[in-house]
Amino acid sequence: MPPTDADTAADLALAARLETLRRERDLSLDAAAALTGLSRATISRIERGETSPTANALGRLCNAYGLTMSRLLAAVETSAPRLLRGVDAARWRDPESGFLRTLIAPPTEGYATELALGELPPGAEVRYELDRPQREGYAPAGREQFFYLIAGELHLDIEAETYRLSPGDCLRHHGVDAKRIANPGAELARYLIINTTTV
């Protein structure tokens, strides 16, 4: 699916945010590369908006910067509206898998829960490289995560087990992250992703 103007605008906003996050943590490009396993050139190209980051790259950056994906994709609002209209929800598409993530209830000061809608095309999968040490300050143990499948099929690899979800199934876990999310079916997989910070 070719990128839309909205996709391009979202990519440029994300690029600027990634550079800001790195500088706020006083990390050079070389230091960020060492933390993420991404090359210095790749990080630089992402920050300049020359390439759209994959879900794998964003997962690595989340780990390095101590953020959930939702917090990486949206600045934490200090006074978000009580009602967020669907047309105003932030969206991000993985250029590699076609995975679309919509922030239904983005990170907001004073709230412990974030809610996103995931849409994964048929036959697609997203892999996250989680073999590198977690950066100090990023505590998956302090985050509960739920996957609720609305439609399609979904497989998730967590630790050494593969969980196979059918519509109506809910998978919950904490202390670890999924290493692979896959749609083995013939239709779009649509699912809710709920993150709650417990500490």
C-alpha positions in Angstrom: 0.0 0.0 0.0 1.6 3.3 -1.1 2.1 5.9 1.6 -0.4 8.7 1.9 0.2 12.4 2.7 -0.9 11.6 6.3 1.6 8.7 6.5 4.4 11.1 5.3 3.4 13.7 7.8 3.3 11.1 10.6 6.8 9.8 9.6 8.3 13.3 9.7 6.7 14.0 13.1 8.0 10.7 14.4 11.5 11.5 13.0 11.6 14.8 14.9 10.4 13.1 18.1 13.1 10.4 17.8 15.8 12.9 17.5 14.4 14.9 20.4 14.2 11.8 22.6 17.8 10.9 21.8 19.1 14.4 22.6 17.1 14.6 25.8 18.9 11.5 27.0 22.2 13.0 26.0 23.0 10.2 23.6 25.2 10.5 20.6 24.3 8.6 17.4 27.1 6.2 18.2 25.7 5.6 21.8 22.2 5.1 20.4 23.6 2.6 17.9 25.3 0.7 20.6 22.1 0.5 22.7 19.8 -0.5 19.9 22.0 -2.7 17.6 20.9 -0.4 14.7 23.6 1.3 12.7 24.5 4.9 13.3 23.6 5.6 9.6 20.2 4.0 10.0 19.3 6.0 13.1 20.5 9.2 11.4 18.4 8.5 8.3 15.3 7.8 10.4 15.8 11.0 12.4 16.1 13.0 9.1 12.9 11.4 7.8 14.8 9.8 4.9 13.5 6.4 5.7 10.4 5.2 7.7 11.4 3.0 10.7 10.2 -0.6 10.8 8.4 -2.0 13.8 11.6 -3.9 14.6 13.6 -0.6 14.6 11.0 1.2 16.7 11.0 -1.8 19.2 14.7 -1.4 19.6 14.4 2.4 20.1 11.6 1.9 22.6 13.9 -0.3 24.6 16.8 2.1 24.4 14.8 5.2 25.3 12.7 3.5 28.1 9.3 3.9 26.4 6.3 1.8 25.3 5.5 2.0 21.6 2.5 4.2 22.3 4.7 6.7 24.3 7.2 6.7 21.5 4.5 7.4 18.8 2.8 10.2 20.8 4.0 12.8 23.1 2.4 12.4 26.6 -0.4 14.9 26.8 -0.7 16.8 30.1 -4.4 17.8 29.4 -5.9 15.5 26.8 -9.6 15.8 26.1 -11.9 13.3 27.8 -13.4 12.3 24.4 -10.9 11.6 21.6 -12.5 11.5 18.2 -11.4 8.7 15.9 -10.5 11.1 13.1 -8.0 12.7 15.5 -6.3 9.5 16.5 -2.6 9.2 15.6 -1.7 6.4 13.2 1.6 4.7 12.2 2.2 2.1 9.5 5.2 -0.3 9.5 6.6 0.0 6.0 7.9 -3.6 6.2 4.9 -5.6 7.3 2.0 -3.2 6.6 1.0 -3.3 10.3 -1.1 -0.3 11.2 -1.2 1.0 14.8 -3.9 3.5 15.8 -3.6 5.2 19.2 -7.2 5.1 20.5 -6.3 6.3 24.0 -2.7 7.7 23.8 -0.5 8.1 26.9 -1.9 10.9 29.1 -0.6 12.3 32.3 -2.6 10.9 35.3 -3.7 7.8 33.4 -2.0 4.4 33.7 -3.6 2.8 30.7 -2.9 3.2 26.9 -5.1 1.7 24.2 -4.2 1.0 20.6 -5.8 -0.8 17.7 -3.5 -3.1 15.7 -4.3 -4.2 12.1 -2.0 -6.8 10.6 -2.4 -7.9 7.0 -2.9 -11.6 6.0 0.4 -13.5 6.1 2.3 -10.6 7.7 4.4 -10.8 10.8 6.3 -8.4 13.0 9.5 -9.5 14.8 11.0 -7.7 17.7 14.7 -8.2 18.6 14.7 -8.4 22.4 18.0 -10.2 23.1 19.8 -6.9 24.0 19.7 -5.8 27.7 16.8 -3.5 28.6 17.9 0.1 29.2 17.8 1.2 32.8 14.4 2.9 33.5 12.5 0.7 31.0 10.6 -1.7 33.2 8.4 -4.2 31.3 7.9 -5.8 34.8 6.0 -2.7 35.7 3.7 -2.9 32.7 0.8 -5.2 32.0 -0.1 -5.8 28.4 -3.3 -7.3 26.9 -4.0 -8.4 23.4 -7.7 -8.8 22.5 -8.5 -10.2 19.1 -11.5 -8.7 17.3 -11.2 -10.4 13.9 -8.9 -12.8 12.0 -6.2 -14.9 13.5 -3.1 -13.9 15.5 -0.1 -15.8 16.8 2.2 -14.2 19.5 5.6 -15.6 20.6 6.2 -14.8 24.2 9.3 -16.3 25.9 9.4 -19.9 24.5 5.7 -20.3 23.8 3.5 -19.5 20.8 -0.1 -18.4 21.6 -2.7 -18.8 19.0 -5.7 -16.4 19.3 -9.1 -16.6 17.7 -11.7 -13.8 17.7 -12.8 -13.1 21.3 -9.6 -14.4 22.9 -7.6 -12.2 25.2 -3.9 -12.8 26.0 -2.3 -11.0 29.0 1.2 -10.9 30.2 3.7 -8.8 32.1 7.4 -8.6 32.7 8.3 -9.7 29.1 7.5 -8.5 25.6 6.3 -10.4 22.6 9.1 -11.4 20.2 6.9 -12.1 17.2 3.3 -11.2 16.2 2.0 -12.9 13.1 -1.2 -13.2 11.1 -1.3 -16.7 9.5 -4.8 -16.3 8.2 -6.4 -15.1 5.0 -8.0 -12.0 6.4 -6.9 -8.8 8.2 -6.3 -9.4 11.9 -7.7 -6.6 14.1 -6.9 -6.5 17.7 -6.7 -4.2 20.8 -3.4 -3.6 22.5 -3.8 -2.4 26.1 -0.8 -1.3 28.2 -1.2 -0.5 31.8 1.7 0.8 34.0 1.5 -0.8 37.4 4.5 0.8 39.1 
